[in-house]
């Protein structure tokens, strides 16, 4: 019986299983720099084509949509929901790429009964020097199936100091930063 209790406690403290395409910073990694591009995605000639491909990719990740649980078991939905986010960026080769996804959340999410995604400030694409990439869209899902969040990625706009513009596509809940050529 004691062995079972120790085993269960150990499993409860084990790190989450890795999810393909999802980045979580390890010890010594800079949480402000997310790797890119994600494997088996793009590059794309237009941002519209990249967005069309990004949505199903994000929604295919574990617990990216839990709206179906809201009525059946709201507590389970809240515990299992995962918000993923990523940068759609523009390269010097005039192509659109997607960073890896992340599911890092704010430390107070559990206490506040919410789900967020903390998007790192920069993309590290080893093919390019820092400053050569242009950040086009900050993408994220809504695990509960809501149409819009209260403050869509406002933490990204503050972190990157990107002036807000009207949303280009309301369904993506993103904003385009102003990019100089």
C-alpha positions as CSV (number, residue, x, y, z in Angstrom):
1,X,0.0,0.0,0.0
2,X,2.8,2.4,0.9
3,X,4.5,1.7,-2.4
4,X,1.3,2.5,-4.3
5,X,1.1,5.9,-2.4
6,X,4.7,6.7,-3.3
7,X,4.2,5.8,-6.9
8,X,1.0,7.9,-7.2
9,X,2.8,10.9,-5.6
10,X,5.7,10.5,-8.0
11,X,3.4,10.4,-11.0
12,X,1.6,13.5,-9.8
13,X,4.9,15.4,-9.7
14,X,6.2,14.2,-13.1
15,X,6.5,16.7,-15.9
16,X,3.9,16.7,-18.6
17,X,4.6,14.5,-21.6
18,X,6.2,16.3,-24.5
19,X,3.7,17.2,-27.3
20,X,5.1,17.3,-30.9
21,X,5.5,20.9,-32.0
22,X,5.1,22.4,-28.5
23,X,8.0,24.1,-26.8
24,X,8.5,24.4,-23.1
25,X,11.8,26.0,-21.9
26,X,14.1,23.6,-20.1
27,X,16.6,24.5,-17.4
28,X,18.9,27.2,-18.7
29,X,16.8,28.0,-21.7
30,X,15.7,31.6,-22.3
31,X,11.9,31.7,-21.9
32,X,11.8,34.9,-24.0
33,X,13.0,33.1,-27.1
34,X,10.8,30.5,-28.8
35,X,12.3,28.2,-31.5
36,X,11.1,28.4,-35.1
37,X,10.1,27.3,-37.5
38,X,7.8,24.5,-36.4
39,X,8.5,21.3,-38.3
40,X,6.3,20.1,-41.2
41,X,4.6,23.5,-41.6
42,X,5.2,25.9,-44.5
43,X,6.8,28.0,-45.6
44,X,3.9,29.9,-47.2
45,X,3.8,32.7,-49.8
46,X,0.9,34.5,-48.1
47,X,-0.1,35.1,-44.6
48,X,-3.7,34.0,-45.5
49,X,-2.5,30.5,-46.5
50,X,-0.3,30.3,-43.4
51,X,-3.3,31.2,-41.1
52,X,-5.5,28.6,-42.8
53,X,-2.9,26.0,-42.1
54,X,-2.1,27.2,-38.6
55,X,-5.6,27.0,-37.2
56,X,-6.1,23.2,-37.7
57,X,-2.6,22.6,-36.5
58,X,-3.2,24.5,-33.2
59,X,-6.6,22.9,-32.7
60,X,-5.2,19.4,-33.2
61,X,-3.1,19.7,-30.0
62,X,-4.2,17.9,-26.8
63,X,-7.0,19.7,-25.0
64,X,-6.9,22.7,-27.4
65,X,-10.7,22.5,-27.5
66,X,-12.7,21.4,-24.4
67,X,-16.0,23.3,-25.1
68,X,-17.8,20.0,-25.3
69,X,-17.0,19.4,-21.6
70,X,-18.4,22.7,-20.4
71,X,-21.9,21.5,-19.8
72,X,-21.0,17.9,-18.8
73,X,-18.2,18.7,-16.4
74,X,-17.1,22.3,-16.1
75,X,-14.5,21.5,-13.5
76,X,-12.9,18.9,-15.7
77,X,-13.0,21.3,-18.7
78,X,-11.2,24.0,-16.6
79,X,-8.5,21.6,-15.4
80,X,-7.8,20.0,-18.8
81,X,-8.1,23.0,-21.1
82,X,-4.8,24.1,-22.7
83,X,-4.2,27.4,-24.5
84,X,-1.5,27.3,-27.2
85,X,0.2,30.3,-28.8
86,X,2.7,30.9,-31.5
87,X,4.2,33.6,-33.7
88,X,3.5,33.8,-37.4
89,X,6.5,35.6,-38.8
90,X,7.9,36.9,-42.1
91,X,11.4,35.9,-43.2
92,X,13.9,37.7,-45.4
93,X,13.1,35.2,-48.1
94,X,9.6,36.7,-48.2
95,X,8.0,33.6,-46.7
96,X,5.6,33.2,-43.8
97,X,6.6,30.7,-41.1
98,X,5.2,29.6,-37.7
99,X,7.2,29.4,-34.5
100,X,6.9,26.3,-32.4
101,X,3.8,26.4,-30.2
102,X,4.0,26.9,-26.5
103,X,1.5,26.2,-23.7
104,X,3.2,28.2,-21.0
105,X,0.6,29.9,-18.8
106,X,0.7,32.7,-16.2
107,X,1.5,31.5,-12.7
108,X,-1.8,32.8,-11.3
109,X,-4.1,31.0,-13.9
110,X,-5.0,28.2,-11.5
111,X,-6.0,30.6,-8.7
112,X,-7.9,32.9,-11.1
113,X,-9.7,29.9,-12.8
114,X,-8.6,31.0,-16.3
115,X,-6.4,29.8,-19.2
116,X,-3.8,32.0,-20.9
117,X,-0.7,31.5,-23.0
118,X,2.4,33.5,-22.4
119,X,4.0,34.0,-25.8
120,X,7.8,34.5,-25.7
121,X,8.9,37.9,-27.1
122,X,11.3,36.6,-29.8
123,X,11.5,33.8,-32.3
124,X,14.9,32.1,-32.6
125,X,15.2,30.9,-36.2
126,X,18.8,29.7,-36.7
127,X,18.7,30.6,-40.4
128,X,18.5,34.4,-39.6
129,X,20.2,36.9,-37.4
130,X,18.2,38.5,-34.6
131,X,16.2,41.5,-36.0
132,X,15.8,40.0,-39.5
133,X,12.3,38.5,-38.7
134,X,9.1,40.5,-38.9
135,X,6.4,39.4,-36.4
136,X,3.1,39.4,-38.2
137,X,0.5,37.6,-36.0
138,X,0.4,36.3,-32.5
139,X,-1.9,33.3,-32.7
140,X,-3.7,31.4,-30.0
141,X,-6.7,29.1,-29.5
142,X,-9.7,29.4,-27.2
143,X,-10.1,26.1,-25.5
144,X,-13.6,26.8,-24.2
145,X,-14.8,27.7,-27.7
146,X,-15.5,31.3,-26.9
147,X,-15.5,33.8,-29.8
148,X,-13.1,36.3,-28.3
149,X,-11.0,36.7,-25.2
150,X,-11.3,39.7,-22.9
151,X,-7.9,41.0,-23.8
152,X,-6.5,39.0,-26.8
153,X,-2.8,38.7,-26.2
154,X,-2.5,42.0,-24.6
155,X,0.6,40.7,-22.7
156,X,2.2,40.2,-26.1
157,X,1.5,43.7,-27.2
158,X,3.0,45.1,-23.9
159,X,6.0,42.9,-24.1
160,X,6.8,43.7,-27.7
161,X,5.6,47.3,-27.5
162,X,3.7,46.8,-30.7
163,X,1.1,49.5,-31.5
164,X,-2.4,48.0,-31.8
165,X,-4.2,48.0,-35.1
166,X,-7.7,46.8,-35.8
167,X,-7.9,43.0,-36.1
168,X,-7.4,41.7,-39.6
169,X,-9.4,38.5,-39.1
170,X,-11.7,38.5,-36.1
171,X,-11.9,34.7,-36.1
172,X,-8.1,34.5,-35.4
173,X,-8.3,37.0,-32.6
174,X,-5.0,38.4,-33.6
175,X,-3.6,41.8,-34.4
176,X,-1.0,42.8,-36.9
177,X,2.0,44.7,-35.6
178,X,3.2,47.6,-37.8
179,X,6.1,46.2,-39.8
180,X,8.5,48.4,-41.7
181,X,10.0,47.1,-44.9
